[in-house]
Amino acid sequence: MIEELIKKEKKYLANVYKRFKVAFVRGKGAYLYDINGKKYLDFLAGIATVNLGHSNEYIVRRICEQAEKIIHTSNLFYIIPQIELAEILYNISKGYKSFFCNSGTEAVEAAIKLARKATGKKEIISTYNSFHGRTLGALSATGQDVYRKPFEPLVPKFKHVRFNDVENIKKAISKDTAAIILEPIQGEGGIIVPDDNYLKEVKEICEKNNVLLILDEVQTGMGRVGEFFAYMLYDVDPDIFCLAKALANGFPIGAMLARPEIMNKFEYGDHASTFGGNFLACIAAKASIEYILKHNILNNVKNISKYIFKKLEEIKDLDIVKEVRGRGLMIGIELKEKIGREIVEKCLEHGLVIGVVHDNVLRLLPPLIIERKHVDFAINVLKKILKEY
Ligand SMILES: Cc1ncc(COP(=O)(O)O)c(C=O)c1O
């Protein structure tokens, strides 16, 4: 059956995804089931997206109830769940206003536009090895040649600096710098965790130079690192930040949030989206946040994170492992060789779903609801496989 899917995919779809030979048809909590009924433990969560587990009953029910009432009207009219979601995010973030869109790349796009509009300046500084999305604006911020080169020329006035290097930022800032955009922890770049004081120092430089700080929390946000947003972990308030992925537990949505005095620089017509902030997405996001609060999910992340890092001690000294790093439930295992894809395939054979970037960093992004038994299973599988190298 999978061979049939592979054949049809080749015939009917754009050839942009390198897929593993598995098709999932059902999920429940931390588990996935493929077309043959085989069960897998999911330690990838749709790439840091299905944070509250597959088919989360509460969220599914809220989506179904909303779908039966109304799905779409457009932003020409007031949308009650959109306003309610913005109010919840305002309260959690302690005072940021929202603009809703449909993906991470769109949230970054909106942030870049707002930064230029709010400051009247043009230049955006971002970091090498970063990932901010693939539309031309977001791609111009993305700091990886492999994604950029085929599509040059990109948007002018983007500069790149080394991640975790404040001196490099100081040198790069000019009179025309509108903003610096950073991931608090680089995700697609290989789970690169900066020094604890890095973001604080960047913020100080921004304040001194009248430059906005944009944090791309598309991957780190919504509890992944044990706080609602990673900026809370580092005790730094950005001027603008971006959310998507887990905001609605897998239902497509993106959000760009900004301090009110900055967001208020956007005027009627400056930005918009047909689907942005629609009923279903906002209900799914509201339900996700309610679930996080009601079930104390952030606490679970903190506790289970300690446990998983302790268990990871069992593999960190294996010959093939170079480094284990991460925060919360955003974990990278760097290998000494580029064999990541092969390892992921072996994990799949053993009923474990994990991810890989740059072919040498395995990444574990499990749903935030996992328990010790899940961690034990995953680490045992990994240990068994990695020991053979
Ligand atoms: C930090 C970051 N920003 C932006 C994006 C782009 O998000 P999307 O794929 O929803 O457009 C991603 C996706 O992986 C991401 O990790």
Ligand as a Chemical Component Dictionary entry (heavy atoms), coordinates in Angstrom:
data_LIG
# 
_chem_comp.id                   LIG 
_chem_comp.type                 NON-POLYMER 
_chem_comp.pdbx_formal_charge   0 
_chem_comp.three_letter_code    LIG 
# 
loop_
_chem_comp_atom.comp_id 
_chem_comp_atom.atom_id 
_chem_comp_atom.alt_atom_id 
_chem_comp_atom.type_symbol 
_chem_comp_atom.charge 
_chem_comp_atom.model_Cartn_x 
_chem_comp_atom.model_Cartn_y 
_chem_comp_atom.model_Cartn_z 
_chem_comp_atom.pdbx_ordinal 
LIG C1 C1 C 0 11.497 29.191 14.201 1  
LIG C2 C2 C 0 10.632 29.000 13.002 2  
LIG N1 N1 N 0 10.130 30.065 12.376 3  
LIG C3 C3 C 0 9.321  29.945 11.306 4  
LIG C4 C4 C 0 9.000  28.711 10.809 5  
LIG C5 C5 C 0 8.083  28.597 9.607  6  
LIG O1 O1 O 0 6.850  28.138 10.012 7  
LIG P1 P1 P 0 5.798  27.548 8.950  8  
LIG O2 O2 O 0 6.365  26.279 8.444  9  
LIG O3 O3 O 0 4.541  27.383 9.759  10 
LIG O4 O4 O 0 5.626  28.570 7.900  11 
LIG C6 C6 C 0 9.504  27.558 11.424 12 
LIG C7 C7 C 0 9.202  26.215 10.891 13 
LIG O5 O5 O 0 9.837  25.243 11.179 14 
LIG C8 C8 C 0 10.334 27.709 12.555 15 
LIG O6 O6 O 0 10.858 26.642 13.181 16 
# 
loop_
_chem_comp_bond.comp_id 
_chem_comp_bond.atom_id_1 
_chem_comp_bond.atom_id_2 
_chem_comp_bond.value_order 
_chem_comp_bond.pdbx_ordinal 
LIG C1 C2 SING 1  
LIG C2 N1 SING 2  
LIG C2 C8 DOUB 3  
LIG N1 C3 DOUB 4  
LIG C3 C4 SING 5  
LIG C4 C5 SING 6  
LIG C4 C6 DOUB 7  
LIG C5 O1 SING 8  
LIG O1 P1 SING 9  
LIG P1 O2 DOUB 10 
LIG P1 O3 SING 11 
LIG P1 O4 SING 12 
LIG C6 C7 SING 13 
LIG C6 C8 SING 14 
LIG C7 O5 DOUB 15 
LIG C8 O6 SING 16 
# 
